[in-house]
Amino acid sequence: MYKHLSEKQKKILDYKQGTVVVKACPGSGKTYSVSARISKLLNENEFKRKGIAAISFTNIACSEIEEKLKDDFGIYVPLKHPHFIGTIDSFINSYIFLPFGHLIMKCSIRPILVGEPHSNWSHKSYERDYSQFFDKTSFGLDNKLIRLAPPQAFFFPWNYYNKQGNVNGNIQNIIDSKRKYFAQGYANQSDANYIALKILEKYPLIATNVANLFEYFIIDEAQDTNEIQMRILDILKKSGTNNIMLIGDRDQSIFEWNDAKPELFDEKFDEWESILLDENRRSSQAICDFTKNLSSFDKSEAVNEEVADYDLAPQIIGYKLPKKKNKKDPTIISQEESKSSFENILSGFLKLCRENDIEINKKNVAVLYRGKSSSKYLGLNLDISTYENIPWIDKQYHVRNIILGKHLIDTQDFFKGYRLLEKGYFEALYRKTNRNFYCTDDFIKTQIELNGFMKHRDTIFNFINKLSETNDKTFNQWIVESNKKIEDIGIVMNINVENGDVLIDDYYASNLNSDSIHPFYYGTVHSVKGKTFEAVLLLLGKRAIRNYVNIINAPDFNALPDNCKEELRIVYVGITRPRKILNMAVPDSDVEVWTNKMNN
């Protein structure tokens, strides 16, 4: 059963007991190795009272573990009690926050999770109502308020203290607002993690009880933990959790916007036992040698015989940036000329794919970019979904769920679409009398218990079938058509008509990776973390946080701000996705510095 594992992977499989950190390079097969370990533990132990907690950071990663358990190791999934497979957020919610959150929040009800990814938060009674920032803020390890949204989401500059050294009035108003809603039982996901930590710190018996629920903790993508999550893990360890395996790659920590700190992973790697996975089963040796220059690994050995000797060397190709004339250089480069120079690179990349028998589709070929400013080279209009242009109205954010849900169904993503429409339907009904109503999972469960599953489903389908199709319609057109069709239900949907003359297809196309725009996958580096492609073209601009040239040529890289270090990790994640072909498109002026860096 485990014969396909390498000797290094078998160290994960056969690790007995204790605390260990596995540092795994891209393409090392860590998910397969983790699944193998879980299957072996399940086959060799009865687990009557204490189980295995297998934790990752995304639902996709958890699904991959379950898929490998079922397909590769014959384990029945989902795992039953006493085991747990899920995200770190769902673990914290299930075992700490939801059962005990009221002890800290001082609310009289079971806590209700709001904001992404649970539900929309739309409290805003007037323009400068601080309630609107409830889902955009939380608290850090030092108990200070922190931003969860970009600066433009706030109507004031984020200066924590005033000149007198006191907390800024705007900040304090948000803190007061959050405390008010805590007392009513509301919390966003970051709040839930913060409150869970406070629970464990204040009630050590709860920490002991949670620690004693599981014999083994296996935590994948551990480089993405933030300080609060790692502190929770430390408390559970002190409270009786003796067997912990952390798996990750600090070079792929690219979620510092979520307060992820790769140095936390480094500290555990130095403190605990360690296992190193430096065999790359994804990429050719040429790509491994190229990407190693942005890695903390001493080496990365290509061991996949199918691609290891693939001899196409990665290429760094320059494109023209727009330029105005100046005294030193009268040359002018227009936006159109700049875009045309990139399109030549893209055409050459796609030609190279075809010449090497790589079919151009969203599974095989990806064009990745760092941010919105670069996406325009692919003809994407991401400005239509910025804060300034959104068509949603306060207290009507359920309309967003309804439209997106219907669009997802129209584009063959039924499951996600149904869930959004289900919540949107009940919020549209109940907000007629209670503007602050939120449709939670518990509410839906209650509806099913009261009405029966068949009647509940028929009600939702009746609503869905009345709605107009979203294809080739603007928001304004769709709203007018759909409101007429659902008039008998008693629901009226409203949007900001000034921003509603945008095609729904266009508004969501970039997020849904529409075939109507490009046949290949296109998106940010963040969107492809953990994915594999046959060929990748990575498009970089002149700068991110600061100019790439200044980051690369910094005399002391370790002295750079954390967000500058993260920029190179983002590049690293992008260039470690392909198996066979890798191209980088960078500004003409940066070709030399990137070439020197990547060909050391």
C-alpha positions as CSV (number, residue, x, y, z in Angstrom):
1,M,0.0,0.0,0.0
2,Y,2.8,2.4,0.8
3,K,5.4,1.2,-1.7
4,H,5.1,4.4,-3.8
5,L,6.4,6.5,-0.9
6,S,10.1,7.5,-1.0
7,E,12.4,6.9,1.9
8,K,11.9,10.6,3.0
9,Q,8.2,10.3,2.7
10,K,8.2,7.2,4.8
11,K,9.7,9.3,7.7
12,I,6.3,11.0,7.8
13,L,4.4,7.7,7.5
14,D,6.4,6.0,10.3
15,Y,6.8,8.9,12.7
16,K,5.7,7.5,16.1
17,Q,5.0,10.1,18.7
18,G,6.0,13.6,19.7
19,T,6.1,17.0,18.1
20,V,7.7,17.3,14.6
21,V,7.8,19.8,11.8
22,V,7.9,18.7,8.2
23,K,9.4,21.2,5.8
24,A,8.3,20.3,2.3
25,C,9.4,21.8,-1.0
26,P,6.8,22.4,-3.8
27,G,5.7,19.2,-5.5
28,S,7.1,17.0,-2.7
29,G,3.9,15.0,-2.4
30,K,3.2,16.2,1.2
31,T,-0.6,15.8,0.9
32,Y,-0.1,12.2,-0.3
33,S,2.3,11.6,2.6
34,V,0.0,13.1,5.1
35,S,-2.9,11.0,3.8
36,A,-0.7,7.9,4.0
37,R,0.1,8.6,7.6
38,I,-3.5,9.1,8.5
39,S,-4.5,5.8,6.8
40,K,-1.7,3.9,8.7
41,L,-2.8,5.4,12.0
42,L,-6.4,4.4,11.3
43,N,-5.4,0.9,10.3
44,E,-3.2,0.3,13.3
45,N,-5.3,1.8,16.1
46,E,-8.8,1.4,17.3
47,F,-9.4,5.1,18.4
48,K,-12.4,4.5,20.7
49,R,-12.2,7.7,22.7
50,K,-9.5,10.0,21.2
51,G,-9.2,10.5,17.5
52,I,-7.1,12.2,14.8
53,A,-7.5,15.9,14.0
54,A,-6.3,16.5,10.4
55,I,-6.3,20.3,9.9
56,S,-5.5,22.5,6.9
57,F,-6.3,26.1,5.9
58,T,-8.7,25.7,3.0
59,N,-11.7,23.4,2.3
60,I,-10.0,22.4,-1.0
61,A,-6.9,21.2,0.8
62,C,-9.1,19.2,3.2
63,S,-11.0,17.7,0.3
64,E,-7.7,16.6,-1.3
65,I,-6.7,14.8,1.9
66,E,-10.1,13.0,1.9
67,E,-9.9,12.2,-1.8
68,K,-6.5,10.6,-1.3
69,L,-7.6,8.7,1.7
70,K,-10.5,7.2,-0.3
71,D,-8.9,6.7,-3.7
72,D,-5.3,5.7,-2.7
73,F,-5.7,4.1,0.7
74,G,-9.2,2.7,0.7
75,I,-10.3,4.6,3.8
76,Y,-14.1,5.4,4.1
77,V,-14.7,9.2,4.2
78,P,-15.8,11.3,5.7
79,L,-14.1,10.1,8.9
80,K,-16.5,9.6,11.8
81,H,-16.3,10.5,15.5
82,P,-13.8,10.7,17.2
83,H,-11.9,12.0,14.2
84,F,-11.9,15.4,12.5
85,I,-10.8,16.6,9.1
86,G,-11.4,20.3,8.3
87,T,-10.0,23.8,8.3
88,I,-8.4,25.3,11.3
89,D,-11.3,27.8,11.4
90,S,-13.9,25.0,11.5
91,F,-11.9,23.2,14.2
92,I,-11.8,26.3,16.4
93,N,-15.5,27.0,15.7
94,S,-16.6,23.5,16.4
95,Y,-14.7,22.7,19.6
96,I,-14.0,26.1,21.2
97,F,-15.8,29.2,19.9
98,L,-19.4,28.1,19.2
99,P,-19.8,26.1,22.4
100,F,-18.0,28.5,24.7
101,G,-17.9,31.9,23.0
102,H,-20.7,33.3,25.2
103,L,-18.4,33.1,28.2
104,I,-16.2,35.8,26.8
105,M,-18.7,37.7,24.6
106,K,-21.3,37.9,27.5
107,C,-24.1,37.1,25.1
108,S,-27.2,35.2,26.0
109,I,-27.3,33.1,22.8
110,R,-25.0,30.7,20.9
111,P,-22.6,32.9,18.9
112,I,-23.5,33.7,15.3
113,L,-20.7,33.9,12.7
114,V,-21.1,36.7,10.2
115,G,-19.0,38.2,7.4
116,E,-17.0,36.2,4.9
117,P,-17.1,33.2,4.4
118,H,-20.3,32.8,6.5
119,S,-22.7,35.5,5.5
120,N,-22.8,39.2,4.4
121,W,-22.6,41.9,7.0
122,S,-24.7,44.9,6.0
123,H,-25.2,47.0,9.2
124,K,-25.0,50.6,8.1
125,S,-27.7,53.0,9.2
126,Y,-26.0,56.2,7.9
127,E,-22.9,57.1,6.0
128,R,-20.4,57.2,8.9
129,D,-22.0,54.4,10.9
130,Y,-19.1,52.5,12.5
131,S,-21.2,49.3,12.6
132,Q,-20.3,48.9,8.9
133,F,-16.7,48.0,9.9
134,F,-17.7,45.0,12.1
135,D,-16.7,42.4,9.5
136,K,-13.7,44.4,8.3
137,T,-11.9,44.5,11.7
138,S,-10.8,42.2,14.5
139,F,-8.3,42.0,17.4
140,G,-4.7,40.9,17.4
141,L,-2.6,39.1,20.0
142,D,-1.9,42.4,21.7
143,N,-5.7,43.1,21.9
144,K,-5.4,46.0,19.5
145,L,-7.9,46.4,16.7
146,I,-6.6,45.3,13.3
147,R,-7.8,45.8,9.8
148,L,-9.1,42.9,7.7
149,A,-9.9,45.0,4.7
150,P,-7.7,47.4,2.6
151,P,-7.4,51.1,3.6
152,Q,-9.9,52.3,1.0
153,A,-12.7,50.4,2.8
154,F,-12.5,52.9,5.6
155,F,-13.6,56.6,5.5
156,F,-10.7,57.7,7.7
157,P,-6.9,57.1,7.8
158,W,-5.9,54.2,10.0
159,N,-3.8,56.0,12.6
160,Y,-4.2,54.0,15.8
161,Y,-3.2,56.8,18.3
162,N,-3.7,60.5,18.2
163,K,-1.1,63.1,19.0
164,Q,-1.9,62.9,22.7
165,G,-1.1,59.2,22.7
166,N,-4.7,58.1,23.1
167,V,-6.6,55.7,20.9
168,N,-7.9,57.5,17.8
169,G,-11.6,58.3,18.1
170,N,-12.4,56.5,14.9
171,I,-10.6,53.3,16.1
172,Q,-12.3,53.6,19.5
173,N,-15.8,53.9,17.9
174,I,-15.2,50.7,16.0
175,I,-14.0,49.0,19.2
176,D,-17.2,50.1,21.0
177,S,-19.3,49.0,18.1
178,K,-17.7,45.5,18.1
179,R,-18.2,45.1,21.8
180,K,-21.9,46.0,21.4
181,Y,-22.3,43.3,18.7
182,F,-20.3,40.8,20.7
183,A,-22.9,41.2,23.4
184,Q,-25.6,40.4,20.8
185,G,-23.8,37.2,19.8
186,Y,-22.2,38.3,16.5
187,A,-18.6,37.6,15.5
188,N,-16.6,37.4,12.3
189,Q,-14.2,34.5,11.8
190,S,-11.1,36.4,13.0
191,D,-13.1,37.5,16.0
192,A,-13.9,33.8,16.6
193,N,-10.2,32.9,16.6
194,Y,-9.4,35.7,19.0
195,I,-12.3,34.9,21.4
196,A,-11.3,31.2,21.3
197,L,-7.8,32.1,22.5
198,K,-9.3,34.1,25.3
199,I,-11.5,31.2,26.3
200,L,-8.5,28.8,26.5
201,E,-6.5,31.4,28.5
202,K,-9.3,32.1,31.0
203,Y,-10.7,28.5,31.3
204,P,-7.8,26.0,31.3
205,L,-10.2,23.1,31.9
206,I,-11.8,23.8,28.5
207,A,-8.3,23.7,27.0
208,T,-7.6,20.3,28.7
209,N,-10.9,18.9,27.5
210,V,-10.3,19.9,23.9
211,A,-6.7,18.6,24.0
212,N,-7.9,15.2,25.3
213,L,-10.3,14.8,22.4
214,F,-7.5,13.9,20.0
215,E,-4.5,11.6,20.1
216,Y,-2.9,13.1,17.0
217,F,-2.9,16.5,15.5
218,I,-1.7,16.8,11.9
219,I,-1.7,20.3,10.6
220,D,-1.0,21.0,6.9
221,E,0.0,24.3,5.3
222,A,1.3,25.3,8.8
223,Q,3.3,28.2,7.4
224,D,0.1,30.1,7.1
225,T,-0.7,30.2,10.8
226,N,-1.0,33.5,12.5
227,E,0.0,34.4,16.0
228,I,-3.4,33.7,17.5
229,Q,-3.7,30.3,15.8
230,M,-0.2,29.3,16.9
231,R,-0.9,30.4,20.5
232,I,-4.0,28.3,20.5
233,L,-1.9,25.3,19.4
234,D,0.7,26.0,22.1
235,I,-2.0,26.1,24.8
236,L,-3.4,22.8,23.6
237,K,0.1,21.3,23.6
238,K,0.6,22.4,27.2
239,S,-2.9,21.0,28.1
240,G,-2.1,17.5,27.0
241,T,-1.8,17.3,23.2
242,N,1.4,15.3,22.9
243,N,1.5,14.3,19.3
244,I,1.6,17.2,16.8
245,M,2.9,17.2,13.2
246,L,3.2,20.5,11.4
247,I,3.7,20.3,7.6
248,G,4.5,23.3,5.4
249,D,6.9,25.4,3.4
250,R,7.9,28.8,4.8
251,D,8.8,29.9,1.2
252,Q,5.1,29.6,0.3
253,S,3.7,31.7,3.1
254,I,1.8,34.4,1.1
255,F,-1.0,35.3,3.4
256,E,0.5,38.0,5.6
257,W,-2.6,40.1,4.9
258,N,-4.3,37.5,7.1
259,D,-1.4,38.0,9.7
260,A,0.3,34.8,8.7
261,K,3.8,34.8,10.0
262,P,6.2,32.2,8.5
263,E,8.7,32.8,11.3
264,L,6.3,31.0,13.6
265,F,6.8,27.9,11.4
266,D,10.6,28.5,11.5
267,E,10.6,28.7,15.3
268,K,8.8,25.4,15.6
269,F,11.2,23.8,13.0
270,D,14.1,24.8,15.2
271,E,12.4,23.8,18.5
272,W,10.9,20.4,17.6
273,E,12.0,17.4,15.7
274,S,12.2,18.0,11.9
275,I,11.8,16.1,8.7
276,L,12.9,17.6,5.3
277,L,11.1,16.8,2.0
278,D,13.3,18.2,-0.8
279,E,12.3,15.9,-3.6
280,N,10.2,17.6,-6.3
281,R,7.6,15.3,-8.0
282,R,6.1,18.1,-10.0
283,S,8.7,20.0,-12.0
284,S,11.6,19.4,-14.3
285,Q,15.1,19.7,-13.0
286,A,15.6,22.8,-15.1
287,I,12.6,24.5,-13.3
288,C,13.8,23.2,-9.9
289,D,17.3,24.7,-10.5
290,F,15.7,28.0,-11.6
291,T,13.3,28.3,-8.6
292,K,15.8,27.3,-6.0
293,N,17.2,30.8,-6.2
294,L,14.2,32.1,-4.3
295,S,14.0,29.2,-1.9
296,S,15.4,28.5,1.6
297,F,16.1,24.9,0.5
298,D,19.7,24.0,-0.3
299,K,18.5,21.9,-3.2
300,S,15.4,20.7,-4.9
301,E,15.8,17.4,-6.7
302,A,13.4,16.5,-9.6
303,V,12.4,12.9,-9.1
304,N,9.4,12.5,-11.5
305,E,10.9,10.5,-14.4
306,E,8.2,11.8,-16.8
307,V,9.4,15.4,-16.6
308,A,12.8,15.4,-14.6
309,D,14.9,15.6,-17.8
310,Y,12.6,17.9,-19.7
311,D,15.2,20.3,-21.2
312,L,13.2,23.5,-21.8
313,A,15.0,26.1,-19.7
314,P,12.8,28.8,-18.0
315,Q,12.8,32.1,-19.9
316,I,12.8,35.7,-18.6
317,I,11.4,38.0,-21.3
318,G,11.0,41.7,-21.2
319,Y,8.0,43.8,-22.2
320,K,7.7,47.6,-22.6
321,L,6.1,49.6,-19.8
322,P,4.1,52.7,-20.6
323,K,6.3,55.8,-20.6
324,K,5.9,59.6,-20.9
325,K,8.7,61.7,-22.4
326,N,11.1,63.6,-20.1
327,K,14.1,65.8,-20.5
328,K,16.5,62.9,-20.4
329,D,14.5,60.7,-22.7
330,P,11.9,62.0,-25.2
331,T,10.7,58.5,-26.0
332,I,7.0,57.9,-25.5
333,I,5.5,54.4,-25.0
334,S,1.7,54.3,-25.0
335,Q,-0.6,51.9,-23.1
336,E,-1.5,50.2,-26.4
337,E,2.2,49.7,-27.3
338,S,2.9,48.3,-23.8
339,K,0.0,45.9,-24.0
340,S,1.1,44.9,-27.5
341,S,4.6,44.0,-26.4
342,F,3.1,41.7,-23.7
343,E,0.7,40.1,-26.2
344,N,3.7,39.1,-28.3
345,I,5.2,37.3,-25.3
346,L,1.8,35.6,-24.6
347,S,1.6,34.5,-28.2
348,G,5.1,33.1,-28.1
349,F,4.3,31.3,-24.9
350,L,1.1,29.7,-26.3
351,K,3.0,28.7,-29.4
352,L,5.7,27.0,-27.3
353,C,2.9,25.1,-25.5
354,R,1.5,23.9,-28.8
355,E,4.9,22.9,-30.2
356,N,5.4,20.8,-27.1
357,D,2.0,19.1,-27.4
358,I,0.5,20.8,-24.4
359,E,-3.2,21.4,-25.0
360,I,-4.2,24.9,-24.1
361,N,-7.0,24.7,-21.5
362,K,-7.5,25.7,-17.9
363,K,-6.1,22.5,-16.5
364,N,-2.8,22.6,-18.4
365,V,-1.8,26.2,-19.0
366,A,-1.9,29.2,-16.7
367,V,-1.1,32.9,-17.1
368,L,-0.6,34.4,-13.6
369,Y,-0.2,37.9,-12.4
370,R,0.6,39.7,-9.1
371,G,-2.2,42.2,-8.9
372,K,-4.9,44.3,-10.6
373,S,-2.5,46.6,-12.3
374,S,-1.0,43.7,-14.3
375,S,-4.3,42.1,-15.1
376,K,-5.1,44.8,-17.7
377,Y,-2.6,43.1,-20.0
378,L,-5.0,40.2,-20.2
379,G,-7.9,42.4,-21.1
380,L,-9.5,42.1,-17.6
381,N,-11.6,45.0,-16.2
382,L,-11.2,44.4,-12.5
383,D,-12.1,48.0,-11.8
384,I,-15.8,47.3,-12.2
385,S,-15.8,45.4,-8.9
386,T,-13.9,47.9,-6.8
387,Y,-15.3,49.5,-3.7
388,E,-16.2,52.6,-5.7
389,N,-18.2,50.7,-8.3
390,I,-20.2,48.0,-6.5
391,P,-23.9,48.1,-7.2
392,W,-25.0,46.8,-3.7
393,I,-27.2,48.8,-1.3
394,D,-26.9,48.8,2.5
395,K,-29.2,46.3,4.1
396,Q,-29.7,44.7,0.7
397,Y,-26.5,42.6,0.5
398,H,-28.6,39.4,0.2
399,V,-29.2,40.6,-3.4
400,R,-25.5,40.0,-4.1
401,N,-25.9,36.4,-2.9
402,I,-29.0,35.9,-5.0
403,I,-27.4,37.3,-8.2
404,L,-24.1,35.5,-7.8
405,G,-25.9,32.3,-6.8
406,K,-28.0,32.4,-10.0
407,H,-25.0,33.2,-12.1
408,L,-23.1,30.3,-10.6
409,I,-26.0,27.9,-11.5
410,D,-26.1,29.4,-15.0
411,T,-22.4,28.6,-15.4
412,Q,-22.8,25.0,-14.1
413,D,-21.6,25.5,-10.5
414,F,-24.8,24.2,-9.0
415,F,-23.7,23.4,-5.4
416,K,-22.2,26.8,-4.6
417,G,-25.0,28.6,-6.4
418,Y,-27.7,26.7,-4.5
419,R,-26.2,27.5,-1.1
420,L,-26.0,31.2,-1.9
421,L,-29.6,31.3,-3.2
422,E,-30.9,29.4,-0.2
423,K,-29.5,32.0,2.2
424,G,-30.4,34.9,0.0
425,Y,-34.0,33.7,-0.2
426,F,-34.6,33.6,3.5
427,E,-32.7,36.9,4.1
428,A,-34.9,38.6,1.4
429,L,-38.0,37.3,3.2
430,Y,-37.1,38.0,6.8
431,R,-35.3,41.4,6.3
432,K,-38.7,42.9,5.4
433,T,-39.5,42.9,9.1
434,N,-36.0,42.6,10.6
435,R,-33.3,44.5,8.7
436,N,-30.6,42.8,10.8
437,F,-31.6,39.2,10.1
438,Y,-28.9,36.8,9.1
439,C,-29.5,33.4,7.6
440,T,-27.2,31.0,9.5
441,D,-26.6,27.3,8.9
442,D,-28.5,26.6,12.2
443,F,-31.5,28.6,10.8
444,I,-31.6,26.5,7.7
445,K,-31.4,23.3,9.7
446,T,-34.4,24.5,11.8
447,Q,-36.3,25.2,8.6
448,I,-35.7,21.7,7.3
449,E,-36.7,20.2,10.6
450,L,-39.9,22.2,10.7
451,N,-41.0,21.7,7.0
452,G,-39.2,18.5,6.0
453,F,-36.4,18.3,3.5
454,M,-38.5,17.8,0.4
455,K,-40.8,20.8,1.0
456,H,-37.8,23.0,1.9
457,R,-36.0,22.0,-1.3
458,D,-39.1,22.6,-3.4
459,T,-39.5,26.1,-1.9
460,I,-35.9,27.0,-2.8
461,F,-36.2,25.5,-6.3
462,N,-39.5,27.4,-6.9
463,F,-37.6,30.6,-6.1
464,I,-34.6,29.7,-8.3
465,N,-36.7,28.7,-11.3
466,K,-38.6,32.1,-11.2
467,L,-35.4,34.1,-11.5
468,S,-34.2,35.2,-14.9
469,E,-31.0,33.9,-16.5
470,T,-28.0,36.1,-15.9
471,N,-26.3,35.5,-19.2
472,D,-25.9,38.6,-21.4
473,K,-27.8,40.9,-19.0
474,T,-26.8,43.9,-17.0
475,F,-27.6,44.0,-13.3
476,N,-30.4,46.6,-13.9
477,Q,-32.0,44.4,-16.6
478,W,-31.9,41.3,-14.5
479,I,-33.3,43.1,-11.4
480,V,-36.3,44.4,-13.4
481,E,-37.0,41.1,-15.0
482,S,-36.6,39.0,-11.9
483,N,-38.6,41.3,-9.6
484,K,-41.6,40.9,-12.0
485,K,-41.3,37.1,-11.8
486,I,-41.0,36.9,-8.0
487,E,-43.7,39.4,-7.3
488,D,-46.1,36.7,-6.0
489,I,-43.5,35.6,-3.4
490,G,-43.4,39.1,-1.9
491,I,-39.7,39.7,-2.5
492,V,-38.4,42.9,-4.0
493,M,-34.7,43.2,-4.8
494,N,-32.9,46.6,-5.1
495,I,-29.4,47.7,-6.2
496,N,-27.7,51.0,-6.9
497,V,-28.9,51.6,-10.5
498,E,-26.1,54.1,-11.1
499,N,-23.6,51.2,-11.0
500,G,-26.0,48.6,-12.4
501,D,-25.4,49.0,-16.2
502,V,-22.6,46.4,-16.1
503,L,-23.0,43.0,-17.6
504,I,-23.3,40.3,-14.9
505,D,-21.0,38.1,-17.0
506,D,-18.3,40.8,-17.1
507,Y,-18.6,41.6,-13.4
508,Y,-18.0,38.0,-12.4
509,A,-16.0,36.8,-15.4
510,S,-12.6,37.5,-13.9
511,N,-13.4,35.7,-10.7
512,L,-15.0,32.7,-12.4
513,N,-12.2,32.3,-15.0
514,S,-14.6,32.5,-17.9
515,D,-13.8,30.6,-21.2
516,S,-15.3,33.6,-23.0
517,I,-12.2,35.7,-22.0
518,H,-9.3,33.2,-22.4
519,P,-9.1,29.4,-22.9
520,F,-6.2,29.1,-20.4
521,Y,-6.4,29.6,-16.7
522,Y,-5.8,33.2,-15.7
523,G,-5.6,34.7,-12.2
524,T,-3.5,35.9,-9.3
525,V,-0.7,33.8,-7.9
526,H,-2.7,33.5,-4.7
527,S,-5.5,31.7,-6.6
528,V,-3.3,28.8,-7.7
529,K,-1.5,28.0,-4.5
530,G,-1.2,24.2,-4.3
531,K,-2.1,23.7,-8.0
532,T,-0.1,22.2,-10.8
533,F,0.0,23.1,-14.5
534,E,2.0,21.9,-17.5
535,A,3.0,25.4,-18.4
536,V,3.0,28.8,-16.6
537,L,3.6,32.4,-17.8
538,L,4.1,34.7,-14.8
539,L,3.5,38.4,-15.5
540,L,5.2,40.8,-13.1
541,G,5.1,44.6,-13.0
542,K,7.8,47.1,-12.1
543,R,6.9,47.1,-8.5
544,A,4.7,45.6,-5.8
545,I,5.2,47.0,-2.3
546,R,8.3,48.6,-3.8
547,N,10.4,48.1,-6.9
548,Y,11.5,44.5,-7.4
549,V,15.0,45.8,-8.3
550,N,15.3,47.4,-4.8
551,I,14.0,44.2,-3.1
552,I,16.3,41.9,-5.1
553,N,19.4,44.2,-4.7
554,A,18.8,45.0,-1.0
555,P,22.2,44.8,0.8
556,D,20.6,43.0,3.8
557,F,17.5,41.1,2.7
558,N,16.6,40.1,6.2
559,A,16.4,43.8,7.2
560,L,13.6,44.4,4.6
561,P,10.0,44.8,5.8
562,D,8.0,41.6,6.0
563,N,5.8,42.6,3.1
564,C,8.8,43.1,0.8
565,K,10.0,39.6,1.7
566,E,6.6,38.3,1.0
567,E,6.7,39.7,-2.5
568,L,9.5,37.3,-3.5
569,R,7.6,34.4,-1.9
570,I,4.6,35.3,-4.1
571,V,6.9,35.1,-7.1
572,Y,8.2,31.8,-5.8
573,V,4.7,30.3,-5.5
574,G,4.0,31.3,-9.1
575,I,7.1,29.9,-10.7
576,T,6.8,26.5,-8.8
577,R,3.4,25.6,-10.4
578,P,4.6,24.2,-13.8
579,R,5.8,20.8,-14.7
580,K,7.4,21.5,-18.1
581,I,7.4,25.1,-19.3
582,L,8.0,28.3,-17.3
583,N,8.2,31.8,-18.7
584,M,8.5,35.1,-16.8
585,A,7.4,38.4,-18.3
586,V,9.0,41.4,-16.6
587,P,9.6,45.0,-17.6
588,D,12.5,45.5,-20.1
589,S,14.5,47.4,-17.5
590,D,14.3,44.6,-15.0
591,V,15.3,41.7,-17.2
592,E,19.0,41.9,-16.2
593,V,18.3,42.0,-12.4
594,W,15.9,39.1,-12.6
595,T,18.2,37.1,-14.8
596,N,21.1,37.6,-12.4
597,K,19.0,36.6,-9.5
598,M,17.4,33.5,-11.0
599,N,20.6,32.1,-12.8
600,N,23.0,32.2,-9.9
